[in-house]
Amino acid sequence: MPTASQAPETLQFVDGQLILIDQTKLPGELVSFICDSVDQTHDAISRLVVRGAPAIGIAAAYGVCLANPATRQGFLDAIDHLATSRPTAVNLFWALDRMKAVLQSVDDDAELAATLLAEAIRIHDEDRQMCRDIGRHGATLLADCKAVLTHCNAGGLATSMWGTALAPIYHLHQSGHAIEVFADETRPLMQGGRLTAWELSQAGVPVTVLTDSMAGSLLRTGRIDAVIVGADRIAANGDAANKIGTYPLAVLAKYHDVPFYVAAPSSTFDLAIDSGDQIPIEERSTAEVSHPGGIQVVPDAAKVMNPAFDVTPAELITAIITERGIVRSPTTTKLASHLASQ
Ligand code: MRU
């Protein structure tokens, strides 16, 4: 896995500022975006300056600490505001719920700011450990793989470090196992082409970018040993929402008898919903599709769709990898007992 010195930190909280890698600028420029306020953090999450389910949760937790005024009501308002930044990744609400629980557990207002910051740091630290553990468990599933296909970016840029879907790949690469990655470019915002390819190249992992529509032919050649993706929200029955284009990839993997793995920490599970039908799917600006990079590619007269996520039914998922281990052929019962275990 990349060490701290190799990989720049996706998020840092230093001297009362939230410092983010501005992911809208990659791969052309590696620059920081600094948040001094709740509004700036909300803007950074909505515009995908910081993105990826775990990273959004961590950013929101730190964002609460930027409330002005730093009063009980100020922190509560910050939590409510940040909860409107993006709808699908449950990690956002999970992190904000933790911040709210801390707020409610502290009686002395003078201790609020320090206690909230300590909780945000804890959320950040726990994510590092979860990614490491997902890497270790996932590596056992990919141990015989030479080439894997992934979609979007579920790497270090989407988490504190190492990622979810990419963590097993970093783990294997660092242990000397030759593994190469095929990355869907991931229309419309190109997280695969821009971000996955960037961070894997930085770490020295061989990576080839393909257009999303090439995945079927590539799977047909037999070159791909496994597909591995992250998730933004997993329902109690194992249905998993992830970047738009994940579901057709799972169908293709099933048809070609290639294992399809989802890697996600326990903070990505939403046990309050029975199935993926209840997962809210973010609709983003149609300009992302009609005017990529500001260039018009769709005539004004045409309507445009832009759902940011789709749902892969559990029956298409070979296994879900969490920090606690592996759940093969996930079902409601198996996931409930897995998540209840330590
Ligand atoms: O819209 P994005 O870039 O936030 O979408 C991110 C994804 O779909 C990731 O695969 C998911 O959040 C998992 S990140 C470990």
Boltz pocket constraint, residues with backbone or C-beta under 6 A from the ligand:
constraints:
  - pocket:
      binder: B
      contacts: [[A, 48], [A, 50], [A, 51], [A, 52], [A, 53], [A, 54], [A, 89], [A, 151], [A, 152], [A, 153], [A, 154], [A, 155], [A, 158], [A, 159], [A, 163], [A, 164], [A, 165], [A, 191], [A, 229], [A, 230], [A, 231], [A, 232], [A, 242], [A, 243], [A, 244], [A, 263], [A, 308]]
      max_distance: 6.0
